[in-house]
Amino acid sequence: MSPKPTVAILGAGAGGIAMGIALKRAGFEFTIYEKSDGVGGTWRDNGYPGAACDVPSHLYSYSFELNPWWSRTFASQTEILAYLERCTDQYGIRTHLRLGTAISEARWQPAAQEWALTASDGESFTADVVVSGLGMLNVPRIPAIPGADRFAGRAFHSSRWDHGKSLSGERVASIGTGASAIQYVPAIAPDVEHLTVFQRTPIWITPRLDKPYSAAEQRRFARVPGAARLHRFGIWRTYQQASFRTDSDQTNAMTELARSYLARKVEDPALREALTPDYPVGCKRPLTSREWLPALQRPNVRLVTEPIVEITERGPRTADGEVHDVDTIIYGTGFKADEYLSTVDVVGEGGRHLSDDWAEGAEAYLGMSVTGYPNFFLLYGPNTNGVTSIIFLLEAQVHYVMAALRHMHLMGLATLGVRRRVMTRYNRRVQSRMEGTVWTAGCTNYFRAPSGKVVTQMPFSGGWYWLHTRIFPIWRYRLGRRVLE
């Protein structure tokens, strides 16, 4: 038996916090490196008006720390961030945080059998094992529009919201109509003088079935053993029954629901046509809202479908020649979700770079292990998105990584590296399952790399993934003993 390996966690979001709690409980030495000034990850970054989760609150929380006091079906950003802050304090994770520390390079040191980490300010650290909790929704995607630097007003991405000055009374341009835009557009529309929403591709919207939990329900969740857990299980089971096949009854039913909802809520035939997609529900991220369609029909809101060709000092100019005069531009253009670990240069065995190995699209065994990068694990890695609550999947991944660390400790191992044939066979299976799914139904989405390979979505159910992460299959890994000096 060797000493317990030391662990470096990249990112203090929901994954990094869960990993830290598990390591703390098991007595491992670890440090969480976080670029910002606090925990929460995407829930700290995305503080825009109207920000909320699109997964029910009781499933979007840790199974070991159920929260009976969620205020409503879909919690707001502030409530989720407060929950993650509370878990950080309750489980004693604060002392393991290195805030304001952005790791820019992780380099495998074969002689020392450890990882050397370098921060953006040049400071260096070492660890036996690295666990990335950076996820896929942490690097804003801002389109390269000619002339953007000439704009005389202010401009920011939705995840870097400028809270220093109110939008009240301003003329605002919102570029993009994705998951963030459908939340902040209705929130800011009543206050701005005029809001121009630039749409590249229409999105399907279904009504959000959101309601507040009553005080009686909250007390029951808190006092009746198993009540909150049973409620959580019911939500999980609904996700477990989901189908993502293009020709499935569920896909057809959801598409027709979205079509009929649009027909009921938008009377203007021209606007309705502009808002009607030509792909099935699920090809782009499924979105729910009761405020989006009414917001687009406000007298001070205009939907523009002409493409933006440049940004002038006054605002965006579209292909029809019109210049849209605005004071502020908001980029609701999402994230570089298909570019995993794009902010960290990960250098593995033989000087290989993970960015080179992933040139055609990221892949990993169970979304966690990559051949050629020993003692390196990913949380919320390639092909682990979209089928259930990410918190549920993160807990399954943390369980798996903890099992790997225990094997290293008990067997006196210095290194673990997934075998190439194991990773190759698994990812062939993953990609073969993509055929016929909504994610490959012909629309432009963040699920796919430029090569066309689906790199974010998981073609299996949450239950399947949970089952396949219950044990650590050590026979699928190359084992390395400590090098004696």
C-alpha positions as CSV (number, residue, x, y, z in Angstrom):
1,M,0.0,0.0,0.0
2,S,1.4,3.4,-1.0
3,P,0.4,6.9,0.2
4,K,-2.8,8.2,-1.1
5,P,-2.2,10.1,-4.3
6,T,-2.5,13.9,-4.3
7,V,-5.2,15.4,-6.5
8,A,-5.6,18.6,-8.4
9,I,-9.1,19.6,-9.4
10,L,-9.6,22.1,-12.1
11,G,-12.6,24.3,-11.6
12,A,-14.9,24.9,-8.6
13,G,-18.2,24.3,-10.3
14,A,-20.7,21.6,-9.4
15,G,-18.3,18.9,-10.5
16,G,-15.3,20.2,-8.7
17,I,-17.3,20.7,-5.5
18,A,-18.7,17.2,-5.6
19,M,-15.2,15.8,-6.3
20,G,-13.8,17.8,-3.4
21,I,-16.4,16.6,-1.0
22,A,-15.7,12.9,-1.9
23,L,-12.0,13.4,-1.5
24,K,-12.5,15.2,1.8
25,R,-14.6,12.4,3.2
26,A,-12.0,9.8,2.1
27,G,-9.0,11.7,3.6
28,F,-7.2,12.5,0.3
29,E,-5.0,15.6,-0.1
30,F,-6.3,17.8,-2.8
31,T,-6.5,21.4,-4.1
32,I,-9.2,23.0,-6.3
33,Y,-7.9,25.6,-8.7
34,E,-10.5,28.1,-9.8
35,K,-10.0,31.1,-12.1
36,S,-12.7,33.3,-10.6
37,D,-13.1,34.7,-7.2
38,G,-15.6,32.1,-5.9
39,V,-17.3,28.8,-6.4
40,G,-20.2,27.9,-8.6
41,G,-18.7,27.7,-12.1
42,T,-21.4,28.4,-14.7
43,W,-23.8,29.4,-12.0
44,R,-21.4,32.2,-10.8
45,D,-20.6,33.3,-14.4
46,N,-24.2,33.4,-15.7
47,G,-25.7,36.1,-13.5
48,Y,-27.8,37.6,-16.3
49,P,-31.4,38.7,-15.6
50,G,-33.8,35.8,-15.6
51,A,-31.1,33.1,-15.4
52,A,-32.6,29.8,-14.2
53,C,-32.1,26.1,-14.6
54,D,-34.0,24.0,-17.2
55,V,-33.7,20.8,-15.1
56,P,-36.1,20.5,-12.1
57,S,-34.4,21.7,-8.9
58,H,-34.8,18.4,-6.9
59,L,-32.8,16.5,-9.5
60,Y,-30.4,19.4,-10.1
61,S,-28.8,18.9,-6.7
62,Y,-26.6,16.4,-5.0
63,S,-28.2,13.1,-3.8
64,F,-26.2,13.3,-0.6
65,E,-27.4,16.8,0.1
66,L,-31.0,17.1,-0.8
67,N,-32.5,20.5,-0.4
68,P,-36.2,20.4,0.8
69,W,-36.4,24.2,0.5
70,W,-36.2,24.7,-3.3
71,S,-38.6,27.6,-4.0
72,R,-40.0,26.3,-7.3
73,T,-39.8,23.6,-9.9
74,F,-36.9,25.3,-11.8
75,A,-34.6,27.2,-9.5
76,S,-33.1,30.5,-10.3
77,Q,-29.4,31.2,-10.7
78,T,-29.1,32.9,-7.4
79,E,-30.8,30.0,-5.6
80,I,-28.5,27.4,-7.2
81,L,-25.4,29.4,-6.5
82,A,-26.4,29.8,-2.9
83,Y,-26.9,26.0,-2.7
84,L,-23.4,25.3,-4.1
85,E,-21.9,27.9,-1.7
86,R,-23.7,26.2,1.2
87,C,-22.4,22.8,0.2
88,T,-18.9,24.2,-0.1
89,D,-19.0,25.5,3.5
90,Q,-20.9,22.6,5.0
91,Y,-18.4,20.1,3.8
92,G,-15.3,22.1,4.6
93,I,-14.1,22.7,1.0
94,R,-13.1,26.4,1.4
95,T,-9.7,25.5,2.8
96,H,-8.8,23.5,-0.3
97,L,-9.6,26.3,-2.8
98,R,-7.1,28.3,-4.7
99,L,-9.2,31.1,-6.1
100,G,-8.1,33.5,-8.8
101,T,-5.8,30.7,-10.2
102,A,-6.4,29.8,-13.8
103,I,-4.4,26.7,-14.8
104,S,-3.1,27.2,-18.4
105,E,-1.0,24.1,-18.7
106,A,-1.0,20.5,-17.3
107,R,2.1,18.6,-18.3
108,W,2.8,14.9,-17.5
109,Q,6.2,14.3,-15.9
110,P,7.1,10.7,-16.7
111,A,10.2,10.6,-14.5
112,A,8.4,11.9,-11.4
113,Q,5.1,10.2,-12.4
114,E,3.1,13.2,-11.7
115,W,1.5,16.2,-13.3
116,A,3.1,19.7,-13.4
117,L,0.5,22.5,-13.5
118,T,1.3,26.0,-14.6
119,A,-1.1,28.9,-13.8
120,S,-1.6,31.9,-16.2
121,D,0.6,34.0,-13.9
122,G,3.4,31.5,-14.1
123,E,3.0,29.9,-10.6
124,S,3.5,26.1,-10.7
125,F,2.1,23.2,-8.8
126,T,2.3,19.4,-8.9
127,A,-0.2,16.6,-8.2
128,D,-0.2,12.8,-8.7
129,V,-3.7,13.0,-10.3
130,V,-5.6,15.7,-12.2
131,V,-9.4,15.8,-12.3
132,S,-10.8,18.4,-14.7
133,G,-14.1,19.8,-13.6
134,L,-14.1,22.6,-16.3
135,G,-17.1,21.1,-18.1
136,M,-18.2,22.4,-21.5
137,L,-20.1,25.7,-20.8
138,N,-17.3,27.9,-19.5
139,V,-15.8,29.5,-22.5
140,P,-18.0,32.1,-24.2
141,R,-18.4,31.9,-28.0
142,I,-18.5,35.4,-29.6
143,P,-18.9,35.4,-33.3
144,A,-16.1,37.1,-35.3
145,I,-18.3,39.9,-36.9
146,P,-16.3,42.4,-38.9
147,G,-16.1,45.8,-37.3
148,A,-17.1,44.7,-33.8
149,D,-14.2,46.6,-32.3
150,R,-15.5,49.8,-33.9
151,F,-18.8,49.9,-32.0
152,A,-19.0,53.1,-29.9
153,G,-21.4,51.6,-27.3
154,R,-20.8,48.8,-24.8
155,A,-20.9,45.1,-25.7
156,F,-20.7,42.0,-23.5
157,H,-21.5,38.3,-23.6
158,S,-24.5,37.1,-21.5
159,S,-22.2,35.1,-19.2
160,R,-20.1,38.3,-18.5
161,W,-23.1,40.5,-17.9
162,D,-22.3,44.1,-17.2
163,H,-24.2,44.9,-13.9
164,G,-22.4,48.2,-13.6
165,K,-25.0,50.1,-15.6
166,S,-28.7,49.5,-16.1
167,L,-30.2,48.8,-19.5
168,S,-33.2,50.9,-18.6
169,G,-34.1,53.3,-21.4
170,E,-31.4,52.0,-23.7
171,R,-31.6,50.7,-27.3
172,V,-30.3,47.2,-27.1
173,A,-29.3,44.5,-29.6
174,S,-29.4,40.9,-28.6
175,I,-27.5,38.6,-30.9
176,G,-28.6,35.0,-30.6
177,T,-31.7,33.1,-29.6
178,G,-30.4,30.2,-27.5
179,A,-30.9,29.1,-23.9
180,S,-29.6,32.3,-22.3
181,A,-31.4,34.7,-24.7
182,I,-34.8,33.2,-24.1
183,Q,-34.4,34.0,-20.4
184,Y,-32.8,37.4,-20.4
185,V,-34.8,38.9,-23.4
186,P,-38.1,38.7,-21.5
187,A,-36.5,40.0,-18.4
188,I,-35.0,43.1,-19.9
189,A,-37.7,43.9,-22.5
190,P,-40.0,45.8,-20.2
191,D,-37.2,48.2,-19.2
192,V,-35.4,49.0,-22.4
193,E,-36.5,51.7,-24.9
194,H,-36.1,49.2,-27.8
195,L,-34.8,45.7,-28.2
196,T,-33.7,44.2,-31.5
197,V,-33.3,40.4,-31.4
198,F,-31.2,39.0,-34.1
199,Q,-32.0,35.4,-35.0
200,R,-29.9,33.2,-37.2
201,T,-31.9,30.0,-36.8
202,P,-35.4,29.7,-35.2
203,I,-35.8,27.5,-32.1
204,W,-38.6,25.3,-30.9
205,I,-40.2,26.4,-27.6
206,T,-42.5,24.4,-25.4
207,P,-44.3,25.8,-22.4
208,R,-42.4,25.8,-19.1
209,L,-44.3,23.8,-16.5
210,D,-42.9,25.8,-13.6
211,K,-44.6,26.4,-10.2
212,P,-43.6,27.4,-6.7
213,Y,-43.4,24.8,-4.0
214,S,-45.8,25.6,-1.2
215,A,-44.6,26.0,2.4
216,A,-46.5,22.7,3.2
217,E,-44.7,20.9,0.5
218,Q,-41.3,22.2,1.7
219,R,-42.0,21.1,5.2
220,R,-43.0,17.7,4.0
221,F,-39.8,17.3,2.1
222,A,-37.9,18.4,5.2
223,R,-39.7,16.3,7.8
224,V,-41.0,13.2,6.1
225,P,-38.3,10.6,5.6
226,G,-37.9,9.8,1.9
227,A,-40.4,12.4,0.6
228,A,-37.8,14.5,-1.2
229,R,-36.0,11.5,-2.4
230,L,-39.2,9.9,-3.8
231,H,-40.0,13.2,-5.5
232,R,-36.5,13.3,-7.0
233,F,-36.8,9.7,-8.2
234,G,-40.0,10.6,-10.0
235,I,-38.3,13.3,-11.9
236,W,-35.3,11.1,-12.7
237,R,-37.6,8.3,-14.0
238,T,-39.2,10.8,-16.5
239,Y,-35.7,11.5,-17.9
240,Q,-34.9,7.9,-18.0
241,Q,-37.8,7.2,-20.3
242,A,-36.8,9.9,-22.8
243,S,-36.1,9.0,-26.4
244,F,-33.8,11.0,-28.7
245,R,-34.6,9.1,-31.9
246,T,-35.7,11.3,-34.8
247,D,-38.6,9.0,-35.7
248,S,-39.7,8.2,-32.1
249,D,-43.2,8.9,-30.9
250,Q,-41.8,11.2,-28.2
251,T,-39.9,13.4,-30.7
252,N,-42.9,13.6,-33.0
253,A,-45.2,14.5,-30.1
254,M,-42.8,17.2,-28.7
255,T,-42.4,18.7,-32.1
256,E,-46.2,18.9,-32.6
257,L,-46.6,20.4,-29.1
258,A,-44.0,23.1,-29.9
259,R,-45.7,23.8,-33.3
260,S,-49.2,24.1,-31.8
261,Y,-47.8,26.3,-28.9
262,L,-46.3,28.6,-31.5
263,A,-49.6,28.7,-33.4
264,R,-51.5,29.6,-30.3
265,K,-49.2,32.2,-29.0
266,V,-48.2,34.1,-32.2
267,E,-51.1,35.4,-34.3
268,D,-49.0,37.3,-36.9
269,P,-48.4,34.9,-39.7
270,A,-45.1,36.5,-40.8
271,L,-43.7,36.4,-37.3
272,R,-44.9,32.9,-36.8
273,E,-43.2,31.7,-40.0
274,A,-40.0,33.4,-39.0
275,L,-40.1,31.5,-35.7
276,T,-40.8,28.1,-37.2
277,P,-37.8,25.7,-37.4
278,D,-37.4,23.1,-40.1
279,Y,-35.9,20.4,-37.8
280,P,-37.4,18.2,-35.0
281,V,-37.4,19.2,-31.4
282,G,-34.0,18.2,-29.8
283,C,-31.8,18.9,-32.9
284,K,-30.9,22.1,-31.0
285,R,-31.1,22.2,-27.2
286,P,-34.7,21.8,-26.1
287,L,-36.0,25.0,-24.6
288,T,-39.0,25.8,-22.5
289,S,-40.5,29.2,-21.7
290,R,-43.8,31.0,-21.3
291,E,-42.3,34.4,-21.6
292,W,-40.2,34.2,-24.8
293,L,-43.0,34.4,-27.4
294,P,-44.9,37.1,-25.6
295,A,-41.7,39.2,-25.3
296,L,-41.1,39.0,-29.1
297,Q,-44.5,40.5,-29.6
298,R,-44.0,43.6,-27.4
299,P,-44.3,46.9,-29.2
300,N,-40.7,47.8,-28.3
301,V,-39.2,44.5,-29.5
302,R,-38.3,43.6,-33.0
303,L,-37.2,40.2,-34.4
304,V,-34.6,40.5,-37.2
305,T,-33.7,37.4,-39.3
306,E,-31.5,39.2,-41.9
307,P,-27.9,38.1,-41.2
308,I,-25.5,40.6,-39.7
309,V,-22.7,41.5,-42.1
310,E,-20.8,44.0,-39.9
311,I,-21.0,46.1,-36.8
312,T,-20.6,49.8,-37.3
313,E,-20.0,52.5,-34.7
314,R,-23.7,52.8,-34.4
315,G,-24.6,49.1,-34.3
316,P,-25.1,46.0,-36.4
317,R,-25.7,46.4,-40.2
318,T,-27.6,43.6,-41.8
319,A,-27.4,42.1,-45.3
320,D,-30.4,44.3,-46.4
321,G,-28.2,47.4,-45.7
322,E,-30.1,48.6,-42.6
323,V,-28.0,49.9,-39.7
324,H,-29.6,49.2,-36.3
325,D,-28.7,52.0,-34.0
326,V,-28.2,50.7,-30.4
327,D,-26.5,51.7,-27.2
328,T,-25.6,48.1,-26.0
329,I,-24.9,44.8,-27.8
330,I,-25.5,41.6,-25.9
331,Y,-24.0,38.4,-27.3
332,G,-26.4,35.5,-26.4
333,T,-24.3,33.3,-28.5
334,G,-23.5,30.4,-26.2
335,F,-20.3,28.7,-25.5
336,K,-17.5,26.7,-27.1
337,A,-19.1,23.5,-25.9
338,D,-17.5,21.3,-28.5
339,E,-14.0,22.6,-27.6
340,Y,-13.3,20.7,-24.3
341,L,-10.4,22.0,-22.2
342,S,-9.6,24.7,-24.8
343,T,-8.2,27.0,-22.1
344,V,-5.7,24.4,-20.8
345,D,-2.8,22.9,-22.8
346,V,-2.8,19.3,-21.6
347,V,0.5,17.6,-22.5
348,G,0.6,13.8,-22.0
349,E,3.0,10.9,-22.7
350,G,5.7,11.6,-25.2
351,G,4.8,15.3,-25.4
352,R,1.5,14.6,-27.1
353,H,-1.1,17.5,-26.8
354,L,-4.7,16.7,-26.0
355,S,-5.8,19.4,-28.5
356,D,-4.0,17.6,-31.3
357,D,-5.5,14.2,-30.3
358,W,-8.9,15.9,-30.3
359,A,-8.5,17.7,-33.6
360,E,-11.4,15.8,-35.1
361,G,-13.5,16.0,-32.0
362,A,-13.1,15.2,-28.3
363,E,-13.6,11.6,-27.1
364,A,-12.8,9.7,-23.9
365,Y,-13.6,6.3,-22.3
366,L,-16.9,6.8,-20.4
367,G,-16.3,10.5,-21.0
368,M,-13.5,10.5,-18.4
369,S,-10.3,8.8,-19.5
370,V,-8.1,9.5,-22.5
371,T,-5.4,7.2,-23.8
372,G,-1.9,8.7,-23.4
373,Y,-2.9,10.9,-20.4
374,P,-2.3,8.8,-17.3
375,N,-3.8,9.8,-14.0
376,F,-6.1,12.3,-15.8
377,F,-9.9,12.3,-15.5
378,L,-12.6,14.5,-16.8
379,L,-15.9,15.4,-15.2
380,Y,-18.6,16.4,-17.6
381,G,-16.3,15.3,-20.4
382,P,-17.1,14.3,-24.0
383,N,-20.4,12.6,-24.7
384,T,-21.8,12.9,-21.2
385,N,-24.5,15.6,-21.8
386,G,-28.1,15.9,-22.5
387,V,-30.0,12.9,-21.2
388,T,-30.6,13.6,-17.5
389,S,-29.4,16.1,-14.8
390,I,-25.7,16.7,-15.1
391,I,-25.5,16.6,-11.3
392,F,-26.7,13.0,-11.4
393,L,-24.0,12.2,-14.0
394,L,-21.3,14.1,-12.1
395,E,-22.0,12.0,-9.0
396,A,-21.6,8.8,-11.0
397,Q,-18.3,10.1,-12.4
398,V,-17.0,11.1,-9.0
399,H,-17.9,7.6,-7.7
400,Y,-15.8,6.2,-10.6
401,V,-12.8,8.4,-10.0
402,M,-12.8,7.7,-6.3
403,A,-12.8,4.0,-7.1
404,A,-9.8,4.5,-9.3
405,L,-7.9,6.4,-6.6
406,R,-8.6,3.7,-4.1
407,H,-7.1,1.1,-6.4
408,M,-4.0,3.3,-6.8
409,H,-3.7,3.6,-3.0
410,L,-4.4,0.0,-2.1
411,M,-2.4,-1.6,-4.9
412,G,0.5,0.8,-4.6
413,L,0.1,2.1,-8.2
414,A,1.8,5.2,-9.5
415,T,-0.2,5.4,-12.8
416,L,-3.4,4.4,-14.4
417,G,-4.0,4.9,-18.1
418,V,-6.9,3.6,-20.2
419,R,-6.0,1.2,-22.9
420,R,-6.3,2.5,-26.5
421,R,-8.4,-0.4,-27.7
422,V,-10.8,0.1,-24.8
423,M,-11.3,3.8,-25.6
424,T,-11.5,3.2,-29.4
425,R,-14.1,0.5,-29.0
426,Y,-16.2,2.5,-26.6
427,N,-16.3,5.6,-28.8
428,R,-17.1,3.6,-31.9
429,R,-20.1,2.4,-30.0
430,V,-21.0,5.9,-29.0
431,Q,-20.8,7.3,-32.5
432,S,-22.7,4.4,-34.0
433,R,-25.6,5.2,-31.6
434,M,-25.7,8.7,-32.9
435,E,-27.2,7.6,-36.2
436,G,-30.9,8.4,-36.4
437,T,-30.9,10.7,-33.3
438,V,-32.2,14.3,-33.2
439,W,-28.7,15.5,-32.7
440,T,-27.8,14.6,-36.3
441,A,-31.1,15.8,-37.8
442,G,-29.6,18.5,-39.9
443,C,-29.6,21.7,-37.9
444,T,-26.6,23.7,-36.7
445,N,-25.9,22.9,-33.0
446,Y,-23.2,23.0,-30.4
447,F,-23.3,19.2,-30.0
448,R,-21.0,18.6,-33.0
449,A,-17.4,19.4,-33.8
450,P,-16.6,21.0,-37.1
451,S,-15.8,17.5,-38.4
452,G,-19.5,16.6,-37.8
453,K,-18.8,14.3,-35.0
454,V,-21.2,14.5,-32.0
455,V,-18.9,15.3,-29.0
456,T,-21.3,16.5,-26.3
457,Q,-24.3,14.2,-26.2
458,M,-24.6,10.8,-24.6
459,P,-26.6,8.2,-26.6
460,F,-27.3,6.1,-23.5
461,S,-29.7,6.7,-20.6
462,G,-28.7,8.1,-17.3
463,G,-29.4,4.8,-15.7
464,W,-27.1,3.0,-18.2
465,Y,-24.3,5.4,-17.4
466,W,-24.8,5.0,-13.6
467,L,-24.7,1.3,-13.9
468,H,-21.4,1.4,-16.0
469,T,-19.7,3.6,-13.4
470,R,-20.5,1.5,-10.3
471,I,-17.1,-0.3,-10.5
472,F,-13.7,0.7,-11.7
473,P,-12.7,-1.7,-14.5
474,I,-9.0,-1.9,-13.7
475,W,-8.4,-4.5,-16.4
476,R,-9.2,-1.8,-19.0
477,Y,-6.3,0.3,-17.8
478,R,-2.5,0.1,-18.0
479,L,-1.0,0.0,-14.5
480,G,2.3,1.6,-13.5
481,R,4.3,1.0,-10.4
482,R,6.3,3.7,-8.6
483,V,9.7,4.2,-10.1
484,L,12.4,3.6,-7.5
485,E,15.0,6.3,-7.2
